[in-house]
Amino acid sequence: MPYNKHIFRLFAGCILQKGYNSYVICDLQRKRIRRIPKTLYFLLETFKNHSLKQIKDSFRHQHDTTIDEYFNFLHENEFGFFCSRQQSRLFSDIDLSFDHPSIISNAVIDINKQSPFSLAHVLALLDDLHCRHIQLRFTGDYTAKELIGLLKSAESYPHNSIDVIFNYSASISIKEILAIYSFPFVSELRIFNVPEKKIKGLQELSENDPIYFHSGGIAESPSALSIENMQLNIRLFSESQKHHTYFNRKLYITAGGEIKNAPQCPEIFGNVQDQKSLRQIAADAEFQKYWRISKEMTDVCGDCEFRNMCIDSRLPKQRSKGKWYHETECSYNPYISKWKGEEGYRTLEESGVTSSIKGIKINRRKLNALNKELWD
């Protein structure tokens, strides 16, 4: 191999992630995830500043062909580059520290025709928190004229990005749907309770815009994680190091005006009607209770190779000794590297793993036997 005397260095945005059973490279710049063998992960972690020749010498040249194949794969797929030891010192690791200019970065507002608050008032309160991304969920039956009238309240806050969710009505035409989307601050539309027979036609009429149609109700919106909805970018990856990527800097207002951290949270922090500012609530330690719960602090998630790129909306529960866990399972089992629905998938319990208020237990003998059955 022509680079035998050179060191291989991963690009700063290509980060190795170790799971219980699998290993991946996360390319934050190109937004791609690639599984790699355990042995390649070991080589990259153990021999960071070694030349290919030194690596081969360490194995007494018994695995030269395999080592060449590994580094050819990395080089050809542009995960890194070969350089001299002196050149390698010129490249620093990526800075994964995180901060955000907003007190609240994203908010969810539920609205129905009985909501006692003014949307304009709520938007003004959120603007004071420098909140720049808002999801408006209109429940109940609204005409296009009513929706457009309500959205005009947001025109005073043009810097916001707003996702709009509402129920389908036969009286709303595709032209009116496009008129709702035409507001410059509307970034996405999601329309629910659409008859199955109409979905395909509506999708074809709006295929060039982020307008999505669902047959189920708003409350039934799918939240299960999948490899397709992983969010691979530097901002989220950095945030996930010390924060919960779903609950961090989020604020939720119910249709009745109650203020919460998120829809899943039981704690209520007053009613938005009574507030002239939300700054004191947002600064409350109890309101921020879930903000700093990273995946590393949570059972099962801490063993997952995708822990720094998923937005998991399950509410974590705390044990007396500080460790966190979930009462429901994720759709991915990191102990066997299988997604729900895949051939060979097993639940955590079927894999020999239990996580509850009592603690986490892993039956390694059972788990090892299962992985041998699935992967050998």
C-alpha positions as CSV (number, residue, x, y, z in Angstrom):
1,M,0.0,0.0,0.0
2,P,1.5,3.4,-1.0
3,Y,0.6,5.0,2.4
4,N,2.4,2.5,4.6
5,K,4.5,5.2,6.3
6,H,1.6,7.6,6.8
7,I,-0.9,8.1,9.6
8,F,-4.6,7.9,8.8
9,R,-6.6,10.7,10.3
10,L,-10.4,10.8,10.4
11,F,-11.9,14.1,9.3
12,A,-12.9,16.2,12.4
13,G,-16.6,15.8,11.5
14,C,-16.3,12.0,11.3
15,I,-16.8,10.7,14.8
16,L,-16.6,7.1,16.1
17,Q,-19.5,5.9,18.1
18,K,-19.4,2.7,20.2
19,G,-22.6,0.8,21.1
20,Y,-23.0,-2.3,23.1
21,N,-23.1,-4.5,20.0
22,S,-22.3,-2.2,17.1
23,Y,-19.9,0.5,16.0
24,V,-20.5,3.4,13.6
25,I,-18.8,6.4,12.0
26,C,-21.0,9.5,12.1
27,D,-20.1,11.9,9.3
28,L,-21.6,15.1,10.7
29,Q,-20.8,17.2,7.6
30,R,-22.3,14.8,5.0
31,K,-25.0,13.5,7.3
32,R,-24.3,9.8,6.9
33,I,-23.9,6.9,9.3
34,R,-21.9,3.8,8.4
35,R,-21.5,0.7,10.5
36,I,-18.0,-0.5,10.9
37,P,-16.5,-3.8,12.3
38,K,-15.5,-3.9,15.9
39,T,-11.9,-4.6,14.8
40,L,-11.7,-1.4,12.7
41,Y,-13.1,0.6,15.6
42,F,-10.4,-0.9,17.8
43,L,-7.7,-0.1,15.3
44,L,-8.8,3.5,14.9
45,E,-9.1,4.1,18.7
46,T,-5.9,2.2,19.7
47,F,-3.5,3.2,17.0
48,K,-4.6,6.9,16.4
49,N,-1.0,8.2,15.9
50,H,0.5,5.1,14.3
51,S,1.5,4.6,10.7
52,L,0.1,1.7,8.8
53,K,3.5,0.1,9.0
54,Q,3.5,0.4,12.8
55,I,0.0,-1.1,12.9
56,K,1.0,-4.0,10.8
57,D,4.2,-4.6,12.8
58,S,2.0,-4.7,16.0
59,F,0.2,-7.7,14.5
60,R,3.4,-9.3,13.1
61,H,2.1,-8.8,9.6
62,Q,-0.5,-11.6,10.1
63,H,-3.4,-9.3,9.0
64,D,-1.8,-7.0,6.5
65,T,-4.5,-7.7,3.8
66,T,-7.4,-7.0,6.2
67,I,-5.7,-3.8,7.5
68,D,-5.2,-2.6,4.0
69,E,-8.9,-3.3,3.1
70,Y,-10.1,-1.4,6.2
71,F,-8.0,1.8,5.4
72,N,-8.8,1.6,1.7
73,F,-12.5,1.6,2.7
74,L,-12.0,4.7,4.9
75,H,-10.0,6.5,2.3
76,E,-12.2,5.7,-0.7
77,N,-15.4,6.7,1.2
78,E,-13.7,10.0,2.3
79,F,-13.9,9.5,6.0
80,G,-10.4,10.7,6.4
81,F,-7.0,11.2,4.8
82,F,-3.4,10.0,5.0
83,C,-0.8,12.4,6.3
84,S,2.6,12.5,8.0
85,R,2.9,12.6,11.8
86,Q,4.0,16.3,11.5
87,Q,1.0,17.2,9.4
88,S,-1.4,15.3,11.7
89,R,-0.5,17.7,14.5
90,L,-1.9,20.6,12.5
91,F,-5.5,19.2,12.7
92,S,-7.5,19.6,15.9
93,D,-10.5,17.6,17.0
94,I,-14.0,19.1,16.5
95,D,-15.3,21.3,19.3
96,L,-18.5,19.7,20.7
97,S,-19.2,22.3,23.3
98,F,-22.8,23.6,23.1
99,D,-24.6,26.8,23.8
100,H,-27.7,28.5,22.3
101,P,-28.6,32.2,22.1
102,S,-32.3,31.5,23.0
103,I,-33.7,31.0,26.5
104,I,-36.3,28.7,24.8
105,S,-35.2,27.4,21.4
106,N,-38.5,25.7,20.4
107,A,-42.1,25.7,21.6
108,V,-45.3,23.7,20.9
109,I,-48.7,25.5,21.2
110,D,-52.0,23.6,21.2
111,I,-55.0,25.7,20.1
112,N,-58.7,24.9,19.8
113,K,-61.8,27.1,19.6
114,Q,-62.2,27.1,23.4
115,S,-58.6,28.2,24.1
116,P,-58.8,31.2,26.5
117,F,-55.5,32.9,25.3
118,S,-54.6,35.1,22.5
119,L,-52.1,33.6,20.0
120,A,-50.6,37.1,19.5
121,H,-50.0,37.3,23.3
122,V,-48.3,33.9,23.4
123,L,-46.1,34.7,20.4
124,A,-45.0,37.9,22.0
125,L,-44.0,36.1,25.2
126,L,-42.0,33.5,23.2
127,D,-40.4,36.3,21.2
128,D,-39.1,37.7,24.5
129,L,-37.4,34.4,25.1
130,H,-35.8,34.6,21.6
131,C,-37.7,31.4,20.6
132,R,-37.3,31.0,16.9
133,H,-39.0,27.7,16.2
134,I,-42.7,27.1,17.0
135,Q,-45.1,24.3,16.3
136,L,-48.8,25.3,16.2
137,R,-51.2,22.5,16.6
138,F,-54.8,23.4,15.7
139,T,-57.2,20.8,17.1
140,G,-60.8,20.7,16.2
141,D,-62.4,21.8,12.9
142,Y,-61.1,25.0,11.4
143,T,-61.8,26.5,8.0
144,A,-59.0,27.9,5.8
145,K,-60.2,31.4,6.5
146,E,-60.0,30.9,10.3
147,L,-56.5,29.4,10.0
148,I,-55.3,32.2,7.8
149,G,-56.8,34.7,10.3
150,L,-55.0,33.2,13.2
151,L,-51.7,32.9,11.3
152,K,-51.8,36.6,10.6
153,S,-51.0,37.0,14.3
154,A,-47.5,35.7,13.6
155,E,-46.7,38.3,10.9
156,S,-45.4,40.6,13.6
157,Y,-42.7,38.0,14.4
158,P,-41.1,37.4,11.0
159,H,-38.0,35.8,12.4
160,N,-39.9,32.7,13.6
161,S,-40.0,29.4,11.8
162,I,-43.4,27.9,12.4
163,D,-44.7,24.4,11.7
164,V,-48.5,24.3,11.3
165,I,-50.6,21.2,12.1
166,F,-54.4,21.0,11.6
167,N,-57.2,18.6,10.8
168,Y,-58.3,18.0,7.2
169,S,-61.7,19.3,6.1
170,A,-63.4,18.6,2.8
171,S,-64.2,22.3,2.6
172,I,-60.4,23.2,2.4
173,S,-59.1,23.1,-1.1
174,I,-55.5,22.5,-2.2
175,K,-55.4,26.2,-3.2
176,E,-56.2,27.2,0.3
177,I,-53.7,24.7,1.8
178,L,-51.0,26.3,-0.4
179,A,-52.2,29.8,0.7
180,I,-51.7,28.7,4.3
181,Y,-48.2,27.5,3.4
182,S,-47.4,30.7,1.5
183,F,-46.9,32.7,4.8
184,P,-43.1,33.3,4.7
185,F,-42.6,32.1,8.3
186,V,-44.4,28.7,7.7
187,S,-41.7,26.1,7.3
188,E,-43.9,23.0,7.2
189,L,-47.6,21.9,7.1
190,R,-48.9,18.6,8.5
191,I,-52.5,17.8,7.9
192,F,-54.3,15.0,9.8
193,N,-57.5,12.9,9.5
194,V,-57.2,12.8,5.7
195,P,-59.3,10.1,4.1
196,E,-57.0,7.3,2.9
197,K,-58.4,7.6,-0.7
198,K,-57.4,11.2,-0.9
199,I,-53.9,11.1,0.4
200,K,-52.1,10.1,-2.8
201,G,-53.8,12.8,-4.9
202,L,-53.1,15.5,-2.3
203,Q,-49.5,14.5,-2.0
204,E,-49.0,14.7,-5.8
205,L,-50.4,18.3,-5.8
206,S,-48.0,19.4,-3.1
207,E,-45.0,17.1,-3.8
208,N,-42.6,20.0,-4.2
209,D,-43.4,21.5,-0.8
210,P,-43.0,20.3,2.8
211,I,-46.7,19.5,3.1
212,Y,-47.5,16.2,4.6
213,F,-50.8,14.3,4.9
214,H,-51.7,11.7,7.6
215,S,-54.8,9.5,7.9
216,G,-54.6,9.3,11.7
217,G,-55.4,11.9,14.2
218,I,-53.0,14.6,15.6
219,A,-52.6,12.7,18.9
220,E,-51.7,9.6,16.9
221,S,-48.8,11.2,15.1
222,P,-46.0,8.6,14.9
223,S,-43.1,9.2,17.2
224,A,-41.2,5.9,17.0
225,L,-37.6,6.4,16.2
226,S,-36.1,4.9,13.0
227,I,-32.8,5.1,11.2
228,E,-34.6,7.3,8.6
229,N,-35.5,10.0,11.2
230,M,-32.1,10.3,12.9
231,Q,-30.9,13.9,13.0
232,L,-27.2,13.9,12.1
233,N,-25.7,17.3,12.4
234,I,-23.1,19.1,14.4
235,R,-25.6,21.2,16.5
236,L,-27.6,18.2,17.7
237,F,-24.6,16.0,18.2
238,S,-23.0,18.7,20.3
239,E,-26.2,19.4,22.3
240,S,-26.6,15.7,23.0
241,Q,-23.3,15.5,24.9
242,K,-24.8,17.1,28.0
243,H,-28.4,17.7,27.2
244,H,-31.6,15.9,26.3
245,T,-32.2,16.6,22.7
246,Y,-36.0,16.6,23.0
247,F,-36.7,18.4,26.3
248,N,-33.8,20.8,26.3
249,R,-35.0,24.5,26.0
250,K,-38.5,23.4,25.0
251,L,-41.8,25.0,26.2
252,Y,-45.3,23.7,25.7
253,I,-48.6,25.4,26.1
254,T,-51.8,23.3,26.3
255,A,-55.0,24.3,24.6
256,G,-56.2,25.5,28.0
257,G,-53.2,27.7,28.4
258,E,-51.2,25.5,30.9
259,I,-47.4,25.9,30.7
260,K,-45.2,22.8,30.7
261,N,-41.7,21.9,29.6
262,A,-43.2,19.4,27.0
263,P,-46.5,17.6,26.2
264,Q,-45.1,14.5,28.0
265,C,-44.4,16.3,31.2
266,P,-46.9,16.2,34.1
267,E,-45.6,19.3,35.9
268,I,-47.6,22.5,35.3
269,F,-46.1,26.0,35.7
270,G,-49.1,28.3,35.7
271,N,-51.3,29.5,32.9
272,V,-50.1,31.6,30.0
273,Q,-53.1,34.0,30.4
274,D,-51.7,35.2,33.7
275,Q,-48.1,35.8,32.5
276,K,-46.5,39.1,31.4
277,S,-43.2,37.3,30.9
278,L,-42.1,33.6,30.8
279,R,-38.5,34.3,31.8
280,Q,-38.9,33.4,35.5
281,I,-40.7,30.1,34.6
282,A,-38.1,29.2,32.0
283,A,-35.3,29.8,34.5
284,D,-37.0,27.6,37.2
285,A,-34.8,24.6,38.1
286,E,-37.9,22.4,38.2
287,F,-38.9,23.5,34.7
288,Q,-35.5,22.6,33.5
289,K,-35.6,19.2,35.3
290,Y,-35.2,17.2,32.1
291,W,-32.9,19.5,30.1
292,R,-29.6,18.1,31.3
293,I,-30.4,14.4,31.1
294,S,-28.0,13.1,28.4
295,K,-28.3,9.7,26.9
296,E,-25.1,8.7,28.7
297,M,-27.1,9.1,32.0
298,T,-30.0,6.9,30.8
299,D,-30.3,3.1,30.9
300,V,-30.2,1.4,27.4
301,C,-29.7,4.7,25.6
302,G,-26.2,4.9,27.1
303,D,-25.4,1.6,25.3
304,C,-26.7,2.7,21.9
305,E,-24.5,3.7,19.0
306,F,-27.2,6.2,17.9
307,R,-27.4,8.0,21.2
308,N,-26.1,11.3,20.0
309,M,-28.3,11.6,16.9
310,C,-31.8,10.7,18.0
311,I,-34.6,12.9,19.3
312,D,-36.4,10.6,21.8
313,S,-39.6,12.0,23.2
314,R,-40.1,9.4,25.9
315,L,-40.2,10.9,29.4
316,P,-37.2,9.6,31.5
317,K,-37.8,8.5,35.1
318,Q,-35.2,8.9,37.9
319,R,-34.2,6.3,40.5
320,S,-33.2,7.3,44.0
321,K,-29.5,7.0,43.1
322,G,-29.7,9.4,40.2
323,K,-29.7,7.1,37.2
324,W,-32.5,7.5,34.7
325,Y,-34.5,4.9,32.8
326,H,-37.6,4.7,30.5
327,E,-40.8,2.8,31.3
328,T,-41.3,2.0,27.6
329,E,-38.9,0.5,25.1
330,C,-37.4,2.3,22.1
331,S,-38.0,0.8,18.7
332,Y,-34.3,-0.1,18.5
333,N,-32.6,-2.7,20.6
334,P,-28.9,-1.8,20.8
335,Y,-28.0,-5.0,22.6
336,I,-28.7,-7.0,19.4
337,S,-28.5,-4.1,16.8
338,K,-32.0,-4.7,15.5
339,W,-34.9,-2.4,14.8
340,K,-38.5,-3.4,15.6
341,G,-39.9,-5.1,12.6
342,E,-36.6,-6.4,11.4
343,E,-36.0,-10.2,11.1
344,G,-34.5,-11.5,14.3
345,Y,-35.7,-8.5,16.5
346,R,-36.2,-9.3,20.2
347,T,-37.5,-7.1,22.9
348,L,-35.1,-6.2,25.8
349,E,-36.6,-8.8,28.0
350,E,-36.3,-11.4,25.3
351,S,-32.7,-10.4,24.9
352,G,-32.0,-10.8,28.6
353,V,-32.1,-7.1,29.5
354,T,-34.4,-5.6,32.1
355,S,-34.5,-1.9,33.1
356,S,-36.8,-0.6,35.7
357,I,-36.9,1.5,38.9
358,K,-35.0,-1.3,40.6
359,G,-32.0,-1.0,38.2
360,I,-30.7,-2.5,35.0
361,K,-29.7,-6.1,34.7
362,I,-28.1,-7.8,31.7
363,N,-28.0,-11.5,31.4
364,R,-24.8,-11.6,29.3
365,R,-24.8,-15.3,28.8
366,K,-28.3,-15.2,27.2
367,L,-27.4,-12.0,25.3
368,N,-24.2,-13.4,23.9
369,A,-25.9,-16.6,22.8
370,L,-28.6,-14.6,21.0
371,N,-26.1,-12.4,19.2
372,K,-24.2,-15.5,18.1
373,E,-27.4,-16.9,16.8
374,L,-28.3,-13.7,15.0
375,W,-24.9,-12.6,13.6
376,D,-22.5,-15.5,13.4
